[in-house]
Amino acid sequence: MLFRVTILLLCGVGLYASAFMTRKALRDARGELTEASVVQTARARSFGGTPNAAIGLVYYAALAIAAGSPLSGISAVWWISLAAACGAAAFSVYLAYSLLFVTRMPCVYCWTSHVVNWTLVALVVLAKPA
């Protein structure tokens, strides 16, 4: 139960960071940003031009629903959650590398999401139904 509650809390943090960065990406699309931002890079839209943060919104919401649902005890739901968490964590490795060595731009919200993603993998593993 503790793992599920912690997953829900971390999904909330991830949702907040993703919402903030999605709004920033939308402001950039309208030409309203006055400063350089990571949302202006090609890596911020890695999947068909959709902002990564918008995909994060869907991911965190879906994982929170799965963790908070009575269905969370079903093995198939756990495996799907684990696959999604592993994919998000792996993508975070790619984006963290990009922040450090390619774009070299600071982004507190990005790093928050990366740490959340890496932590969620461990928590999903620990929350495996019996």
Buried (B, 14 or more C-beta within 10 A) or exposed (E): EEBBEBBBBBBEBBBBBBBBBBEBBBBBEEEEBEEEBBBBBEBBBBEEEBBBBBBBBEBBBBBBBBBBEEEBEEEEBBEBBBEBBBEBBEBBEEBBEBBEEEBEBEBEBBBBBBBBBBBBBEBBBEBEEE
